[in-house]
Amino acid sequence: EKGTYPHYMLKEIDEQPFVIRNIISKYKEEDESIKLDEDIRQAMLDADRIYIIAAGTSYHAGLVGKQLIEKIANKPVETHIASEFLYNMPLISENPLFIFISQSGETADSRGVLVNVKEMGHNALTITNVPGSTLSREADFTLHTYAGPEIAVASTKAYTAQMAVLAILAVDTAKAAGIQMDFDPLQELAIVASAMETLTDQKEQMEVIAREYLSVTRNCFFIGRAIDYFVCLEGALKLKEISYIQAEGFAGGELKHGTIALIEEGTPVVAVATQEHVNLSIRGNLKEVVARGASPCMISMEGLQESDDQLVLPKVHDYLSPLVSVIPLQLISYYAALHRDCDVDKPRNLAKSVTVE
Ligand code: F6R
C-alpha cells in the first residue's frame, strides 16, 4: 500500500535507508561477520571469471558489481546485457560463474541466457528481490535483495539493494580468498543508510533542481567518470522512462568525441563527482559544456565540493557512492515527471517485468 504517499515511486525511494538496514541485518552473523551460504562462497572462490547478466537498471547495478568484485576480490568480471549475450557471446573461461541480477526474477532476456548456460553445464547464482521466481528456481544459488515489493515501474530500491548485496558478496569472496582489507561493508552500509536519509530529507531542493533544469527542456545529459559514469547511465534511464525527456549518460571524456555537438544554450548537464581521482577532470568536462551554453548542475560529495555546486552528498566510502549518488537522480526524475504531468508509477509503453524476448 502506498499509504500517505502520492506515488509508489516516492515511497520506494524513501524506503531505501530501511532496505539497506534490513540487508545489513540479514547478512550479518552474531559475531558481526558476513553471513552467506557456504555453497555460494565456494562457487565464488572456485570461479576463474564471473559473468554478470542483467537488463536495464539491474544491468547498471551489474556494472557497479563488476567494479566491486574486481577491486575488492581481485577476480575478473564481465557484465553483459542479457538480450545481447547469446548473439554476442564472449569467450567463456574454463570455470565460470554466471550471476543473474533481476529484481523480478522473471525477465525473459535474462532467463534465455540462464537456460543456455545451464545447458552448457555452468554454475549460476541469481541475485533477486523475488526468491521463488523463475530465475531463482532455475539457478543453482540465490541471494535475496530484501527490498520488499517494488510496485512502481521505475526501479529504485531494488537497484540500491542489488549493489549492497554485490558489495557484501565481493568482500565475502575476498575474505574467503585470504585478501586483507579494512573495508567492512556492513559498517559502511550503515553509513550509507544515514546518508540516504539525509538526501530523502532534502526533497524540496531536488524539486527546485527539477523545476529549474527540467520542466521545459527537450533533453538532458548526465556525465561522470569511473563509478560515477555508471550512476549517470542509471540517472538518465530514470529520467527517460518517467518524464519522457531524452536523457543520456556519458563518460565525461567521451563527450568531446561527438556528443558535445548536441549542447545548446540552456541544455541541462548534470555532472556527478564522488571520487577524488576524477573530481577535477569531470569538472573540466563540465566547463567545456558550459562554454557552449549548457546549464550545469554539479553534484559532488563532501570533501570534494566547490562553492557553487548545486548539491553536496554526504561522505560515504568510495565503493558505495553509487548507492547515495543515485538518490538525488531518482528524486530529480520523480519531480521532473510531476512537473511534466507524467504518470510516474505507470509510464507509457512499459511493464514492470518484461517477460517477452
Ligand atoms: C528501469 C527498470 C527496468 C528493469 C529491467 C530488468 O527502471 O525497471 O530497466 O530494471 O527491465 O528487470 P529485472 O530487474 O526485473 O530483471
Boltz pocket constraint, residues with backbone or C-beta under 6 A from the ligand:
constraints:
  - pocket:
      binder: B
      contacts: [[A, 55], [A, 56], [A, 57], [A, 58], [A, 59], [A, 101], [A, 102], [A, 103], [A, 104], [A, 105], [A, 106], [A, 107], [A, 110], [A, 153], [A, 154], [A, 155], [A, 156], [A, 237], [A, 238], [A, 241], [A, 351], [A, 352], [A, 353], [A, 354]]
      max_distance: 6.0
